[in-house]
């Protein structure tokens, strides 16, 4: 079983392709093997990065500094997996409504940045509201369509690679100062993107969310243990 799952994972990474996920209830063994592989990978990567962090004097991430224990647990183990998996991998099946929501989310994010930078605040605020409305209307119009666009299916390997890269690089924002020495620190997220992307395509978004939550819970428990 383990060899079969690992061989399939390796083959899929060598040639990422658009597939129809099967229900998680039929793939718990695959999910368990991949979760174990993911956690083992985190241990190895964590050991390497700990040495890198000490050698290069990389500051600790500050994304969740100042939060109480219960709030931190909810944010890391519940909110982050649901939000990040939906944003970075929810659209990987190429369903038109998911691609539309992703496009609207990107535009809405740009509008919020414009507001934060005080660049045409009023227009950006109105654009943000209009984007939310367009997202809802588009979802209602496209909700019955399930076939991915041809351009998405043909370029799936590119879209998958982008989802992994953007997911990893976005976590550089966790650090107080951005520099080249911080780039290797997102290797855990790069590894996570590969594993979670595979699980999302094999057994759906719930599978990747659960793996993400378990991984975050393990990392949080280890961080709290070390800090005490």
C-alpha positions as a Python dict, from the first residue, in 0.01 Angstrom:
ca = {
    (1, 'X'): (0, 0, 0),
    (2, 'X'): (269, 249, 101),
    (3, 'X'): (483, 175, -203),
    (4, 'X'): (181, 209, -432),
    (5, 'X'): (84, 547, -289),
    (6, 'X'): (439, 681, -299),
    (7, 'X'): (484, 559, -656),
    (8, 'X'): (161, 730, -761),
    (9, 'X'): (263, 1052, -585),
    (10, 'X'): (602, 1048, -755),
    (11, 'X'): (447, 981, -1096),
    (12, 'X'): (191, 1256, -1050),
    (13, 'X'): (455, 1511, -953),
    (14, 'X'): (660, 1413, -1257),
    (15, 'X'): (360, 1492, -1477),
    (16, 'X'): (83, 1685, -1293),
    (17, 'X'): (-247, 1629, -1468),
    (18, 'X'): (-608, 1718, -1423),
    (19, 'X'): (-800, 1431, -1262),
    (20, 'X'): (-1139, 1391, -1100),
    (21, 'X'): (-1102, 1348, -722),
    (22, 'X'): (-1250, 1039, -561),
    (23, 'X'): (-1433, 1071, -225),
    (24, 'X'): (-1210, 1081, 81),
    (25, 'X'): (-1412, 801, 242),
    (26, 'X'): (-1259, 564, -14),
    (27, 'X'): (-908, 700, 24),
    (28, 'X'): (-832, 719, 396),
    (29, 'X'): (-532, 487, 357),
    (30, 'X'): (-384, 705, 85),
    (31, 'X'): (-450, 1011, 299),
    (32, 'X'): (-280, 850, 600),
    (33, 'X'): (28, 751, 401),
    (34, 'X'): (59, 1102, 255),
    (35, 'X'): (13, 1264, 595),
    (36, 'X'): (290, 1046, 736),
    (37, 'X'): (514, 1132, 442),
    (38, 'X'): (438, 1501, 486),
    (39, 'X'): (520, 1498, 859),
    (40, 'X'): (844, 1305, 802),
    (41, 'X'): (940, 1557, 538),
    (42, 'X'): (871, 1842, 779),
    (43, 'X'): (1102, 1688, 1037),
    (44, 'X'): (1389, 1662, 788),
    (45, 'X'): (1330, 2008, 641),
    (46, 'X'): (1290, 2157, 988),
    (47, 'X'): (1627, 2020, 1101),
    (48, 'X'): (1801, 2165, 796),
    (49, 'X'): (1632, 2503, 832),
    (50, 'X'): (1710, 2523, 1203),
    (51, 'X'): (2080, 2506, 1115),
    (52, 'X'): (2032, 2760, 836),
    (53, 'X'): (1844, 2995, 1069),
    (54, 'X'): (2121, 2986, 1326),
    (55, 'X'): (2400, 3024, 1072),
    (56, 'X'): (2239, 3313, 885),
    (57, 'X'): (2074, 3477, 1188),
    (58, 'X'): (1731, 3460, 1029),
    (59, 'X'): (1468, 3618, 1258),
    (60, 'X'): (1178, 3407, 1381),
    (61, 'X'): (845, 3453, 1201),
    (62, 'X'): (614, 3710, 1356),
    (63, 'X'): (285, 3631, 1186),
    (64, 'X'): (110, 3511, 1503),
    (65, 'X'): (313, 3687, 1770),
    (66, 'X'): (95, 3845, 2040),
    (67, 'X'): (-198, 3605, 2002),
    (68, 'X'): (-322, 3409, 2302),
    (69, 'X'): (-297, 3030, 2301),
    (70, 'X'): (-662, 2954, 2218),
    (71, 'X'): (-677, 3219, 1946),
    (72, 'X'): (-350, 3095, 1800),
    (73, 'X'): (-476, 2737, 1795),
    (74, 'X'): (-798, 2834, 1615),
    (75, 'X'): (-611, 3050, 1363),
    (76, 'X'): (-339, 2795, 1286),
    (77, 'X'): (-533, 2468, 1306),
    (78, 'X'): (-874, 2576, 1174),
    (79, 'X'): (-884, 2913, 996),
    (80, 'X'): (-553, 2891, 809),
    (81, 'X'): (-609, 2543, 659),
    (82, 'X'): (-961, 2627, 541),
    (83, 'X'): (-871, 2968, 404),
    (84, 'X'): (-540, 2876, 244),
    (85, 'X'): (-660, 2552, 88),
    (86, 'X'): (-965, 2725, -57),
    (87, 'X'): (-755, 3009, -198),
    (88, 'X'): (-452, 2820, -326),
    (89, 'X'): (-598, 2480, -419),
    (90, 'X'): (-976, 2506, -421),
    (91, 'X'): (-972, 2592, -793),
    (92, 'X'): (-732, 2320, -909),
    (93, 'X'): (-1012, 2106, -1054),
    (94, 'X'): (-1074, 2389, -1301),
    (95, 'X'): (-1446, 2425, -1240),
    (96, 'X'): (-1555, 2754, -1399),
    (97, 'X'): (-1718, 2885, -1080),
    (98, 'X'): (-1400, 2818, -881),
    (99, 'X'): (-1182, 2993, -1139),
    (100, 'X'): (-1423, 3287, -1140),
    (101, 'X'): (-1413, 3317, -761),
    (102, 'X'): (-1033, 3302, -769),
    (103, 'X'): (-1020, 3585, -1023),
    (104, 'X'): (-1259, 3793, -814),
    (105, 'X'): (-1056, 3723, -498),
    (106, 'X'): (-739, 3848, -669),
    (107, 'X'): (-913, 4164, -791),
    (108, 'X'): (-1067, 4225, -448),
    (109, 'X'): (-724, 4185, -290),
    (110, 'X'): (-578, 4442, -527),
    (111, 'X'): (-860, 4681, -440),
    (112, 'X'): (-786, 4643, -70),
    (113, 'X'): (-418, 4712, -132),
    (114, 'X'): (-514, 5027, -323),
    (115, 'X'): (-726, 5140, -28),
    (116, 'X'): (-444, 5067, 215),
    (117, 'X'): (-200, 5267, 3),
    (118, 'X'): (-456, 5550, -34),
    (119, 'X'): (-454, 5517, -410),
    (120, 'X'): (-794, 5639, -533),
    (121, 'X'): (-956, 5527, -209),
    (122, 'X'): (-1315, 5592, -313),
    (123, 'X'): (-1286, 5422, -651),
    (124, 'X'): (-1102, 5126, -499),
    (125, 'X'): (-1365, 5089, -224),
    (126, 'X'): (-1646, 5094, -479),
    (127, 'X'): (-1450, 4850, -693),
    (128, 'X'): (-1415, 4615, -396),
    (129, 'X'): (-1790, 4613, -336),
    (130, 'X'): (-1855, 4565, -708),
    (131, 'X'): (-1612, 4273, -713),
    (132, 'X'): (-1798, 4099, -430),
    (133, 'X'): (-2124, 4145, -617),
    (134, 'X'): (-1969, 4014, -939),
    (135, 'X'): (-1833, 3712, -751),
    (136, 'X'): (-2180, 3619, -629),
    (137, 'X'): (-2346, 3672, -966),
    (138, 'X'): (-2076, 3478, -1148),
    (139, 'X'): (-2100, 3190, -903),
    (140, 'X'): (-2478, 3170, -954),
    (141, 'X'): (-2439, 3174, -1333),
    (142, 'X'): (-2155, 2919, -1343),
    (143, 'X'): (-2254, 2685, -1060),
    (144, 'X'): (-2394, 2417, -1291),
    (145, 'X'): (-2090, 2401, -1516),
    (146, 'X'): (-1836, 2138, -1420),
    (147, 'X'): (-1611, 2096, -1724),
    (148, 'X'): (-1284, 2290, -1693),
    (149, 'X'): (-1190, 2528, -1974),
    (150, 'X'): (-966, 2377, -2238),
    (151, 'X'): (-689, 2629, -2169),
    (152, 'X'): (-685, 2529, -1804),
    (153, 'X'): (-675, 2156, -1871),
    (154, 'X'): (-394, 2189, -2126),
    (155, 'X'): (-187, 2410, -1898),
    (156, 'X'): (-263, 2233, -1571),
    (157, 'X'): (101, 2158, -1489),
    (158, 'X'): (176, 2532, -1508),
    (159, 'X'): (-122, 2628, -1290),
    (160, 'X'): (-26, 2366, -1034),
    (161, 'X'): (334, 2487, -1024),
    (162, 'X'): (215, 2845, -978),
    (163, 'X'): (-15, 2744, -694),
    (164, 'X'): (276, 2575, -514),
    (165, 'X'): (518, 2862, -572),
    (166, 'X'): (278, 3141, -474),
    (167, 'X'): (165, 2948, -165),
    (168, 'X'): (527, 2910, -51),
    (169, 'X'): (642, 3263, -132),
    (170, 'X'): (335, 3418, 33),
    (171, 'X'): (465, 3286, 365),
    (172, 'X'): (769, 3511, 339),
    (173, 'X'): (535, 3778, 471),
    (174, 'X'): (554, 3599, 809),
    (175, 'X'): (904, 3737, 860),
    (176, 'X'): (979, 4091, 978),
    (177, 'X'): (1247, 4155, 715),
    (178, 'X'): (1252, 4025, 359),
    (179, 'X'): (1586, 3919, 214),
    (180, 'X'): (1738, 3633, 20),
    (181, 'X'): (1824, 3445, 341),
    (182, 'X'): (1451, 3416, 416),
    (183, 'X'): (1372, 3238, 88),
    (184, 'X'): (1486, 2890, 206),
    (185, 'X'): (1263, 2930, 514),
    (186, 'X'): (954, 2868, 301),
    (187, 'X'): (1071, 2518, 203),
    (188, 'X'): (814, 2363, 443),
    (189, 'X'): (538, 2546, 257),
    (190, 'X'): (683, 2436, -77),
    (191, 'X'): (675, 2075, 42),
    (192, 'X'): (325, 2128, 178),
    (193, 'X'): (206, 2266, -156),
    (194, 'X'): (321, 1951, -335),
    (195, 'X'): (160, 1712, -87),
    (196, 'X'): (-162, 1908, -37),
    (197, 'X'): (-197, 1963, -410),
    (198, 'X'): (-175, 1589, -471),
    (199, 'X'): (-429, 1514, -198),
    (200, 'X'): (-662, 1783, -327),
    (201, 'X'): (-660, 1628, -673),
    (202, 'X'): (-681, 1268, -552),
    (203, 'X'): (-945, 1300, -281),
    (204, 'X'): (-1085, 1653, -283),
    (205, 'X'): (-1049, 1976, -90),
    (206, 'X'): (-1150, 1823, 244),
    (207, 'X'): (-853, 1584, 222),
    (208, 'X'): (-604, 1869, 176),
    (209, 'X'): (-770, 2079, 448),
    (210, 'X'): (-748, 1794, 700),
    (211, 'X'): (-384, 1722, 614),
    (212, 'X'): (-305, 2094, 640),
    (213, 'X'): (-477, 2112, 981),
    (214, 'X'): (-290, 1808, 1111),
    (215, 'X'): (42, 1942, 990),
    (216, 'X'): (-20, 2283, 1145),
    (217, 'X'): (-129, 2123, 1473),
    (218, 'X'): (190, 1917, 1487),
    (219, 'X'): (408, 2221, 1406),
    (220, 'X'): (227, 2435, 1663),
    (221, 'X'): (261, 2168, 1933),
    (222, 'X'): (632, 2134, 1863),
    (223, 'X'): (683, 2513, 1866),
    (224, 'X'): (499, 2549, 2198),
    (225, 'X'): (695, 2262, 2347),
    (226, 'X'): (1030, 2411, 2243),
    (227, 'X'): (933, 2760, 2364),
    (228, 'X'): (854, 2621, 2709),
}
